[in-house]
């Protein structure tokens, strides 16, 4: 069983930056990737970025070059750095961990990011 707690969201002006954290407790040896998703009001949840246990990263086209996913294994924490934020980035951001193939998944409760002047 894995519990995930996100933090770091808030209100930021366009062009600003935030760093989201996803702290994990517990363990599941099947977990392979940590992922960030987001969901804007009235829209479907969308994948944002992933990092594998080996440190390989991938990003959605809409955030590539602006967002950075990283991990601190000693702290069991994954970070998502958000730079050059735009109003379109406004959403609730969720942390997710998943097994290879995705048949086992755990979700956090989400943290709100609002980009507005």
C-alpha positions, 0 to 999 in steps of 0.5 A: 500500500502506498499513500501519496501527499501532494503539496506546493500548489497555489496562486501564481501570475502568468510567467511565474513558477511553482514546485509541486511535491509528492511525498510517498509513504508505504511501499509496493515493489510493483511500482515502476513509475511516478506520474503527474496528471492534471485536471482543469474544470470541465475537462478530462484528467490529462497526463503531464509527466512521468519518471521511472524508478530508473530516472527516465523522464517523459513529458506531455507536449504541452509542458515540455521545456517548461516543466521538470520532473525529478525525484529524491529517493532518500526522501521518497519524494517526486517533484514537478517544477513548473516554469513559464506558467500560463493560464492554461496550466490552471488545474488540480495536479495529481500525483500517481504511482503505477506498476509497469502496465498500470494495473496497480495504481495509487493516487494522491488527493491533488493540489490546486494550481491557479495561474492568474493575474 
